[in-house]
Protein backbone atom coordinates (compact mmCIF):
# COMPACT_ATOMS: atom_id res chain seq x y z
CA UNK A 1 0.00 0.00 0.00
CA UNK A 2 1.11 3.56 -0.63
CA UNK A 3 1.06 6.05 2.26
CA UNK A 4 0.59 9.81 2.25
CA UNK A 5 1.83 11.36 5.49
CA UNK A 6 0.90 14.96 6.29
CA UNK A 7 2.54 16.70 9.25
CA UNK A 8 1.13 20.09 10.32
CA UNK A 9 3.92 22.04 12.04
CA UNK A 10 4.17 25.34 13.88
CA UNK A 11 7.37 26.30 15.75
CA UNK A 12 8.60 22.72 16.04
CA UNK A 13 12.36 23.28 15.74
CA UNK A 14 13.00 21.29 18.94
CA UNK A 15 11.16 18.18 17.76
CA UNK A 16 10.82 17.90 14.01
CA UNK A 17 14.31 16.62 13.25
CA UNK A 18 13.76 13.52 15.40
CA UNK A 19 10.33 13.00 13.85
CA UNK A 20 11.54 13.18 10.26
CA UNK A 21 14.63 11.12 10.98
CA UNK A 22 12.47 8.35 12.41
CA UNK A 23 10.33 8.38 9.24
CA UNK A 24 13.37 8.45 7.00
CA UNK A 25 14.63 5.26 8.70
CA UNK A 26 11.38 3.31 8.39
CA UNK A 27 11.63 -0.28 7.13
CA UNK A 28 8.55 0.50 5.02
CA UNK A 29 9.42 3.20 2.50
CA UNK A 30 6.44 3.43 0.12
CA UNK A 31 5.31 6.84 1.37
CA UNK A 32 5.36 10.54 0.63
CA UNK A 33 5.63 12.93 3.57
CA UNK A 34 4.39 16.52 3.31
CA UNK A 35 5.32 18.88 6.14
CA UNK A 36 2.96 21.86 6.22
CA UNK A 37 4.71 24.74 7.96
CA UNK A 38 2.00 26.99 9.37
CA UNK A 39 3.80 30.31 9.65
CA UNK A 40 6.54 29.20 12.05
CA UNK A 41 8.72 31.98 13.43
CA UNK A 42 11.54 29.65 14.47
CA UNK A 43 13.79 27.39 12.35
CA UNK A 44 11.14 24.78 11.52
CA UNK A 45 11.08 25.57 7.78
CA UNK A 46 14.88 25.72 7.58
CA UNK A 47 15.24 22.33 9.27
CA UNK A 48 12.70 20.68 6.96
CA UNK A 49 14.20 22.33 3.88
CA UNK A 50 17.64 20.99 4.75
CA UNK A 51 16.22 17.58 5.57
CA UNK A 52 14.24 17.13 2.37
CA UNK A 53 17.40 17.61 0.31
CA UNK A 54 18.52 14.24 1.68
CA UNK A 55 15.61 12.23 0.28
CA UNK A 56 13.02 12.56 -2.46
CA UNK A 57 9.92 11.47 -0.54
CA UNK A 58 9.79 14.51 1.78
CA UNK A 59 8.14 17.79 0.81
CA UNK A 60 7.67 21.18 2.47
CA UNK A 61 4.72 23.53 2.07
CA UNK A 62 4.91 26.97 3.70
CA UNK A 63 1.78 28.83 4.81
CA UNK A 64 1.25 32.25 6.26
CA UNK A 65 0.49 32.06 9.96
CA UNK A 66 -3.19 31.41 10.56
CA UNK A 67 -5.54 32.34 13.38
CA UNK A 68 -5.21 30.03 16.34
CA UNK A 69 -8.35 27.97 16.86
CA UNK A 70 -8.35 24.86 19.07
CA UNK A 71 -8.89 21.76 16.93
CA UNK A 72 -9.86 23.65 13.80
CA UNK A 73 -6.42 25.05 13.01
CA UNK A 74 -4.57 21.74 12.82
CA UNK A 75 -7.23 20.27 10.51
CA UNK A 76 -7.13 23.30 8.22
CA UNK A 77 -3.34 23.03 8.06
CA UNK A 78 -3.67 19.31 7.32
CA UNK A 79 -6.18 20.04 4.55
CA UNK A 80 -3.75 22.52 2.97
CA UNK A 81 -1.30 19.65 2.72
CA UNK A 82 -3.93 17.46 1.07
CA UNK A 83 -4.41 20.12 -1.60
CA UNK A 84 -0.75 19.91 -2.65
CA UNK A 85 -0.91 16.29 -3.80
CA UNK A 86 -3.22 13.89 -5.60
CA UNK A 87 -4.23 12.20 -2.36
CA UNK A 88 -6.68 9.85 -4.05
CA UNK A 89 -3.73 8.07 -5.67
CA UNK A 90 -2.66 6.87 -2.20
CA UNK A 91 -4.04 3.93 -0.21
CA UNK A 92 -3.52 5.33 3.29
CA UNK A 93 -3.76 8.95 4.50
CA UNK A 94 -1.85 9.77 7.70
CA UNK A 95 -2.09 12.82 9.92
CA UNK A 96 0.96 12.78 12.18
CA UNK A 97 2.25 15.39 14.61
CA UNK A 98 5.72 16.90 14.36
CA UNK A 99 6.67 15.93 17.93
CA UNK A 100 6.36 12.16 17.44
CA UNK A 101 9.25 9.70 17.10
CA UNK A 102 8.35 6.42 15.38
CA UNK A 103 10.01 3.02 15.84
CA UNK A 104 11.63 1.68 12.70
CA UNK A 105 8.87 -0.86 12.04
CA UNK A 106 5.94 1.50 12.68
CA UNK A 107 4.69 2.01 9.12
CA UNK A 108 5.36 -1.62 8.30
CA UNK A 109 3.03 -2.77 11.09
CA UNK A 110 0.37 -0.22 10.18
CA UNK A 111 0.55 -1.43 6.57
CA UNK A 112 0.29 -5.09 7.65
CA UNK A 113 -2.82 -4.32 9.69
CA UNK A 114 -4.55 -2.57 6.80
CA UNK A 115 -3.64 -5.41 4.42
CA UNK A 116 -4.69 -8.22 6.75
CA UNK A 117 -7.95 -6.58 7.87
CA UNK A 118 -9.96 -5.10 4.99
CA UNK A 119 -12.44 -3.55 7.46
CA UNK A 120 -9.74 -1.62 9.33
CA UNK A 121 -10.53 2.04 8.65
CA UNK A 122 -8.37 3.90 11.21
CA UNK A 123 -5.19 2.36 12.64
CA UNK A 124 -2.43 3.39 15.04
CA UNK A 125 -0.11 2.26 17.78
CA UNK A 126 -0.13 3.80 21.27
CA UNK A 127 1.30 7.14 22.43
CA UNK A 128 3.95 7.07 25.17
CA UNK A 129 5.57 9.93 27.11
CA UNK A 130 8.58 10.17 29.41
CA UNK A 131 7.89 8.74 32.84
CA UNK A 132 7.92 12.09 34.59
CA UNK A 133 6.27 10.86 37.80
CA UNK A 134 9.05 8.40 38.56
CA UNK A 135 11.75 10.60 37.07
CA UNK A 136 10.79 14.24 37.86
CA UNK A 137 14.32 15.41 37.15
CA UNK A 138 13.93 14.68 33.42
CA UNK A 139 10.82 16.85 32.95
CA UNK A 140 11.31 19.35 30.12
CA UNK A 141 14.93 18.26 29.78
CA UNK A 142 16.52 16.70 26.71
CA UNK A 143 19.44 14.34 26.96
CA UNK A 144 21.62 15.25 23.96
CA UNK A 145 23.05 11.73 23.97
CA UNK A 146 19.68 9.96 24.04
CA UNK A 147 19.17 7.41 21.31
CA UNK A 148 15.73 8.31 20.00
CA UNK A 149 15.66 5.16 17.85
CA UNK A 150 15.90 2.93 20.93
CA UNK A 151 12.47 1.54 21.80
CA UNK A 152 13.64 -1.23 24.12
CA UNK A 153 12.36 0.76 27.14
CA UNK A 154 14.41 -1.38 29.51
CA UNK A 155 14.12 1.05 32.41
CA UNK A 156 10.48 1.94 31.76
CA UNK A 157 11.41 5.54 31.08
CA UNK A 158 8.49 5.75 28.66
CA UNK A 159 4.90 5.13 29.76
CA UNK A 160 1.47 5.20 28.14
CA UNK A 161 0.07 8.74 27.89
CA UNK A 162 -3.13 7.99 29.75
CA UNK A 163 -5.52 10.52 28.24
CA UNK A 164 -7.92 8.01 26.70
CA UNK A 165 -8.53 4.29 26.28
CA UNK A 166 -5.86 2.13 24.64
CA UNK A 167 -8.55 1.35 22.05
CA UNK A 168 -8.70 5.00 20.96
CA UNK A 169 -6.59 6.19 18.02
CA UNK A 170 -5.03 9.43 19.27
CA UNK A 171 -4.90 12.66 17.25
CA UNK A 172 -1.08 12.74 16.88
CA UNK A 173 -0.93 9.39 15.03
CA UNK A 174 -3.99 8.98 12.81
CA UNK A 175 -3.81 6.68 9.77
CA UNK A 176 -6.91 6.32 7.57
CA UNK A 177 -7.65 3.85 4.80
CA UNK A 178 -8.48 6.05 1.80
CA UNK A 179 -11.96 4.58 1.39
CA UNK A 180 -12.73 5.22 5.06
CA UNK A 181 -11.41 8.77 4.74
CA UNK A 182 -13.72 9.32 1.76
CA UNK A 183 -16.72 7.82 3.57
CA UNK A 184 -16.08 10.22 6.46
CA UNK A 185 -15.90 13.10 3.99
CA UNK A 186 -12.47 13.94 5.38
CA UNK A 187 -11.70 15.62 8.69
CA UNK A 188 -13.99 18.26 10.16
CA UNK A 189 -12.25 21.49 11.19
CA UNK A 190 -13.81 21.69 14.66
CA UNK A 191 -12.80 21.17 18.26
CA UNK A 192 -13.17 17.43 18.83
CA UNK A 193 -12.30 16.39 15.25
CA UNK A 194 -10.21 13.47 16.54
CA UNK A 195 -13.22 11.88 18.24
CA UNK A 196 -15.68 12.85 15.55
CA UNK A 197 -13.66 10.99 12.90
CA UNK A 198 -13.98 7.75 14.85
CA UNK A 199 -17.74 8.14 15.17
CA UNK A 200 -18.08 8.83 11.45
CA UNK A 201 -15.87 5.86 10.57
CA UNK A 202 -18.09 3.61 12.66
CA UNK A 203 -21.12 5.00 10.87
CA UNK A 204 -19.77 3.48 7.65
CA UNK A 205 -18.97 0.21 9.45
CA UNK A 206 -15.21 0.71 9.52
CA UNK A 207 -13.20 -0.70 12.39
CA UNK A 208 -10.87 1.37 14.56
CA UNK A 209 -7.71 -0.56 15.46
CA UNK A 210 -4.91 0.16 17.91
CA UNK A 211 -1.86 -2.10 17.86
CA UNK A 212 -1.11 -2.56 21.56
CA UNK A 213 2.53 -3.68 21.20
CA UNK A 214 3.42 -0.77 18.90
CA UNK A 215 4.14 2.62 20.44
CA UNK A 216 5.58 6.01 19.58
CA UNK A 217 7.45 8.60 21.64
CA UNK A 218 5.59 11.84 22.25
CA UNK A 219 8.31 14.42 22.81
CA UNK A 220 5.94 17.08 24.08
CA UNK A 221 3.28 15.60 26.37
CA UNK A 222 -0.23 16.79 25.65
CA UNK A 223 -1.01 19.76 27.86
CA UNK A 224 -4.43 21.29 27.81
CA UNK A 225 -3.46 24.82 26.77
CA UNK A 226 -6.89 26.07 27.67
CA UNK A 227 -6.99 24.63 31.18
CA UNK A 228 -8.85 27.61 32.58
CA UNK A 229 -11.45 27.20 29.84
CA UNK A 230 -11.59 23.41 29.94
CA UNK A 231 -15.25 23.14 30.92
CA UNK A 232 -16.27 25.70 28.31
CA UNK A 233 -14.36 23.84 25.61
CA UNK A 234 -15.98 20.60 26.73
CA UNK A 235 -19.42 22.08 26.16
CA UNK A 236 -18.36 23.22 22.70
CA UNK A 237 -16.97 19.77 21.97
CA UNK A 238 -20.22 18.03 23.01
CA UNK A 239 -22.12 20.36 20.68
CA UNK A 240 -19.68 19.83 17.78
CA UNK A 241 -20.01 16.05 17.86
CA UNK A 242 -23.80 16.31 17.66
CA UNK A 243 -24.93 15.39 21.17
CA UNK A 244 -28.44 16.25 22.33
CA UNK A 245 -28.94 18.13 25.61
CA UNK A 246 -29.68 14.94 27.62
CA UNK A 247 -26.56 13.25 26.25
CA UNK A 248 -24.49 16.37 26.92
CA UNK A 249 -25.78 16.41 30.50
CA UNK A 250 -24.84 12.76 31.00
CA UNK A 251 -21.36 13.30 29.55
CA UNK A 252 -20.89 16.49 31.57
CA UNK A 253 -21.95 14.74 34.76
CA UNK A 254 -19.39 11.98 34.15
CA UNK A 255 -16.62 14.50 33.59
CA UNK A 256 -17.51 16.69 36.58
CA UNK A 257 -17.78 13.63 38.84
CA UNK A 258 -14.37 12.43 37.67
CA UNK A 259 -12.89 15.86 38.39
CA UNK A 260 -14.93 16.27 41.61
CA UNK A 261 -16.29 19.61 40.47
CA UNK A 262 -19.98 20.43 40.45
CA UNK A 263 -19.08 23.86 39.06
CA UNK A 264 -17.61 22.21 35.96
CA UNK A 265 -20.99 20.61 35.17
CA UNK A 266 -22.83 23.93 35.09
CA UNK A 267 -20.10 25.69 33.08
CA UNK A 268 -20.06 22.86 30.53
CA UNK A 269 -23.82 22.79 30.06
CA UNK A 270 -24.01 26.57 29.86
CA UNK A 271 -21.33 26.51 27.16
CA UNK A 272 -23.23 23.77 25.31
CA UNK A 273 -26.43 25.83 25.33
CA UNK A 274 -24.60 28.95 24.13
CA UNK A 275 -23.42 27.29 20.91
CA UNK A 276 -25.30 28.79 17.97
CA UNK A 277 -23.16 27.89 14.95
CA UNK A 278 -24.47 25.34 12.52
CA UNK A 279 -23.00 21.92 13.21
CA UNK A 280 -20.59 20.56 10.62
CA UNK A 281 -22.65 17.36 10.44
CA UNK A 282 -25.59 16.11 8.40
CA UNK A 283 -28.88 15.13 10.04
CA UNK A 284 -28.10 11.50 9.26
CA UNK A 285 -24.68 11.76 10.95
CA UNK A 286 -26.16 13.44 14.03
CA UNK A 287 -28.83 10.75 14.30
CA UNK A 288 -26.24 7.98 14.08
CA UNK A 289 -23.96 9.57 16.69
CA UNK A 290 -26.79 10.11 19.15
CA UNK A 291 -28.07 6.55 18.73
CA UNK A 292 -24.55 5.20 19.17
CA UNK A 293 -23.98 7.20 22.35
CA UNK A 294 -27.29 6.05 23.81
CA UNK A 295 -26.39 2.43 23.03
CA UNK A 296 -23.04 2.86 24.75
CA UNK A 297 -24.75 4.49 27.74
CA UNK A 298 -27.24 1.65 28.22
CA UNK A 299 -24.54 -0.96 27.59
CA UNK A 300 -22.66 0.36 30.62
CA UNK A 301 -25.68 -0.58 32.73
CA UNK A 302 -26.00 -4.02 31.14
CA UNK A 303 -29.13 -3.08 29.23
N, C-alpha and C positions, 0 to 999 in steps of 0.2 A: 504494500500500500504506500501511497505517496502522501507525505505530511506537509501541511502549511502551518508554520509556527509564527504567530504574531505576538510581539512583546511591546506593550505600551510602556514608555519610560519617561520619567520626569525627575531630573536631578538624582541620577542613580550612579554617579561616578564611583562610589565606594563599593558597589555590588556587581555592576554589570559585567565586568571583566570575568569574574568567576563564573557567572551564569553562562556567558557565551563560550567560555573555554570548556565548560562541562558539556555543552551541546556540540561543540566542535569535535570532542573526543568520543561521541556516541558510537557504539558498535553498529547501530542502525543509522545509515547516512542518506536515505532517500527522503530528504526534506529540504524545504526552503524556509529560511528564517528572516522575517521582516521586523526590524526594530523601528518602532514609531516614536521618535523623539518629540515629545510634546512641550516645546519651548523651554527646554532646560537652560538654566543659567550657569551650570557648572560645566565640567568636561565630558559629560555623557556623550555628546555627538562626536567629539574628537576621539574618544576611546573606541566607539563603534566604527567610525570611519577608518581608523588604523587597523582595527581587527578584521574588517571585511576585506581588506586588501590581501589577507592571508588565505582566503578561501572564497570560492565562487557562490556558495549557497547561502551567504548572508547579505542582507540588504539594509539600507538605512533610509528612512523617510523623515524629513524634518518638517514640523508644524510650528506655526506661531503659537505662543502660549494661549491656552484657552481658559475660560472661566472655571473656577473650581466648583464642582458639584459632586457631592458624595454619590458614588455608584454610577451616575450618568457619565461623568467625565471619562472614566477608564473605558467604558463601552464605546463612546464616541471616538476615542483615540484608536481603539481596536478596529472599529469600522473604517476609519481612514486607511488603516493598513490593508483591509480587505479590498478597498477600492484600487489599490496599486497593482494587484495581480488578478489573474483569472482563477479565482478560488474554486470555481466549479470543476476545474481540471484536477483537483486534489481529492484524495479519498478521506483524509482526516484534517480537521481544522482545529488548531490548538491556540488557546489564549493562555500564555504563560507570563508570569511576573518577572521583572528584571532582577529581583533579589532572591532568586531560587538557584540552588546548585543541584544538578541532576547526577545520579550515579550513571556509570558508563552504559549500563544495560537498560536504562529507563525507557527510551523510545522502542527498543526491541521488545520489551515486555508489553508495552501498550499496544504495539502492532500485533503481537501474538494474540492478545485478548480480543481485539477487533476481528482478527481472522478466524479465531476458533469459535467465537460467539456472534453469529450474524444479527442477534437482537441487541447487542451491546451498543447503546447510543452515546453515552458519556462515560469516559474511563479515566482513572487516575490512580496514582499511588497515594500515600499519606504524607502529610506535612509535619516535619519535625523542627524543633527549635533547640537552641542550647539549653542545657539543664541549669537554668539560672538559680533555681531554688536550692539545689545542692552545691552549686558552685557560684555564689553571689559575686565572687571577685572577678568573674569573667564577663559580667554584664556590661554591654556596650564597649567591650574591648575586643580587639582583633589581634590574634597571634600571627605575626608576619610569617612565621615558619609553619603554620598549620597546613596540612595537606588536605585541601578541599576535596580531592578525589577519593579520599579514604572514607568508606562507608562501613567499616568493620564495627565501629561503635563499641569497642572493647570495654571502655570505662563508663559506658552509658552517659556520655557527655551530651548526647542528643536524645530528646524525648518528644513524644507525640504532642503537637500543639492542640490542646484539648479545648477547642472552641465549638466543636460540633461532633456528631457521631462519626465513627470510623467508616460508616457506610455512605457518608456525604462527600461528594467530590467538591473540594474547596476551590474558591475563586482563583487562587494563584496558579493552579495546575489543571485547567480544564482542557479536555480533548474530546472533540465531537466527531462522530461519523458524519460525513457530509450529508447523507440522506436525513439523519436526525436533525442536523442543523437547519436543513431546508424545511422540514416539517415544523420546526419551532418558529420558523420565519426569523431566524437569526437571534441575536441578543437584544434585549430591550434596554434602552438607555435610561434606567430608573434605579433608585436605591432599592436593593434587594434583587438585582438581576441574577445573582448567582444562586438564588433559591428558586426564582421564577423559571429559570431554564430547566431545572430538574422537573418541576411540575408540568411544564409544557412537553418535555420529552416523554414523561409518563402518559400524557394525554394521547400521544401517538403510539403507545405501547412499546416504547423503547426502554431498555434496561439501563440502570445506572450502576456502574461497577467500580469498586475500589479494590486495588490489589494490596492486600494487607501486609505482604512481605516486601513491598517496594516503597521506598520513602525518599523524600527530597529534603535538602537542608534549606530552611527559611532563614536567611541572614538577618532579616529585620522583622522580629516577631510582630504579629498583628497587634496594633494598639488602636483602641477606639479613639480617633482624633477628636471626636465630638462627644467626649465623655459627659460633659455638662448637659448636653442635649440628647443624651442617649434615649430617654423615654419618648421625647418628641420624635426622634428619628424612627423609633420602633412603631409609633402610630402611623407615620408616613409609609413605612415598609408594609405594615398590615394592609393599608389601603392599596398600595401599588400591586400587591399580589392578588388582589380581588376579594379579600375576605369581606363577609357581611359583618354587621355590628355585633351580633351574638358571637360569631367566631372570633372577632377581634377582642371581645371582652374575655372570652375563655383564654385566648393566647396571652392577653395582657395579665390576666390573673396568675397564670403559670409563671410568667416572667417576674412579676412583682413578688410572688411568694418565694421564688428562688432567691431573689435579691433582698427579701425581708423588708420590702418598702411598699406600704400602702399608697404613699404619695406617687410612686411611679405609675401605679395603675391609673389613677385619675389623670395624670399628665399624658399618658399614652392614649387613653380613650379620647381625651379632649383634642389631642393632635389628630387622631383618626377622623373625628367629626369635622375638623377644620379643613380637611382636604377637599378642594373643589375642582381640581384639574381633572380632565377626562382621563380615565384609566387607559393605559397602553395595552389593552386586552379586548378581545372580541367577547360578545355575550356568551358564545359557546365555550370559550376558554374560562371565563369567570364561573360559569355553571359547573364545569368539570372540576376546577380547583376547589370550589366550595363543597361539592359532593365528596371529593377525595378527603378534604380535611374533616368533614363530619364522619366519614368512615373510619378515619384514623382515630378520632376522638372516641367513638363508641367501641372501637377495637381495644383501646386501653382499659375499658371497663368489662371486657370479655363479652361484649354484646354483638 
